[in-house]
Amino acid sequence: MNILEKYGFDKDEIQEYIDNTPPKMQNLLEKHLPLVEVNLKYIQNLGIATYKEIFINYPDMFLMDASNFSEMFSKYETEELIEKLNNNFKLVEYL
């Protein structure tokens, strides 16, 4: 998925994504690339430094409808959410 370089992923991070994501999910993400990009851009622009870890470990999240994806994050106070996710990206499971 070459598009990841556009979002700051280095070769090791892209390889980690490839190694950890089943081929069927990779194909699905590529098929819905415009949606994935909107969601990836949203989380990156929020200022969440762990957006790469979130994408690598929870790629299925990025297939959510863009409005539902942003709503999931906007339910919380932005600064507090960013701080918590930057400290522990796995908290994204509980949003």
C-alpha positions in Angstrom: 0.0 0.0 0.0 2.2 2.8 -1.3 -0.2 5.5 -0.2 1.0 5.0 3.4 4.3 6.8 2.6 2.2 9.9 1.9 1.1 9.8 5.5 4.6 9.4 7.0 4.9 5.7 7.2 8.5 4.4 6.7 9.4 1.1 5.1 9.5 -0.7 8.4 6.1 0.5 9.4 4.7 -0.5 6.0 6.2 -3.9 6.4 4.7 -4.2 9.9 1.3 -3.4 8.4 1.8 -6.0 5.7 3.0 -8.6 8.2 0.1 -8.0 10.7 -2.8 -7.5 8.3 -4.4 -10.5 6.6 -4.3 -10.3 2.7 -8.1 -10.2 2.6 -8.2 -7.0 4.8 -5.4 -5.5 2.8 -7.4 -6.0 -0.4 -10.5 -4.5 1.3 -8.5 -1.4 2.4 -7.1 -0.9 -1.1 -10.5 -1.3 -2.6 -11.8 1.5 -0.3 -8.7 3.6 -0.5 -10.5 7.0 -0.7 -12.4 6.3 2.5 -9.3 4.9 4.2 -7.4 8.1 3.3 -10.2 10.4 4.6 -10.1 8.6 8.0 -6.3 8.4 8.1 -6.1 12.1 7.3 -8.7 12.9 10.0 -6.9 11.1 12.8 -3.5 12.5 11.7 -4.9 16.0 11.6 -6.3 15.6 15.1 -2.7 15.5 16.3 -2.7 11.9 17.5 1.0 11.0 17.2 0.2 7.3 17.4 -2.0 7.3 14.3 0.4 4.8 12.6 0.2 2.3 15.4 -3.6 2.7 15.4 -3.7 2.0 11.6 -1.3 -0.9 11.8 -3.1 -2.6 14.7 -6.7 -1.6 13.9 -6.9 -1.3 10.1 -10.6 -2.3 10.0 -11.5 0.9 11.8 -10.5 2.9 8.8 -13.2 1.2 6.8 -15.9 3.0 8.9 -18.0 5.6 7.3 -16.1 8.9 7.6 -18.9 10.6 9.6 -19.1 7.7 12.0 -15.3 7.6 12.3 -15.0 11.3 13.2 -18.0 11.1 15.5 -16.2 8.3 17.4 -13.4 10.7 18.3 -15.5 13.9 18.7 -17.5 12.4 21.6 -14.5 13.2 23.8 -12.7 16.3 24.8 -10.0 16.6 22.1 -6.9 17.5 24.1 -7.6 14.8 26.7 -8.3 12.2 24.0 -5.1 13.1 22.1 -3.1 12.8 25.3 -4.5 9.4 26.2 -4.1 7.9 22.7 -0.6 9.3 22.5 0.2 7.6 25.7 -1.5 4.3 24.9 -2.9 3.8 21.3 -4.7 0.6 22.4 -7.3 2.8 24.2 -8.8 3.4 20.7 -10.6 0.0 21.2 -12.8 1.6 23.8 -14.0 4.7 21.9 
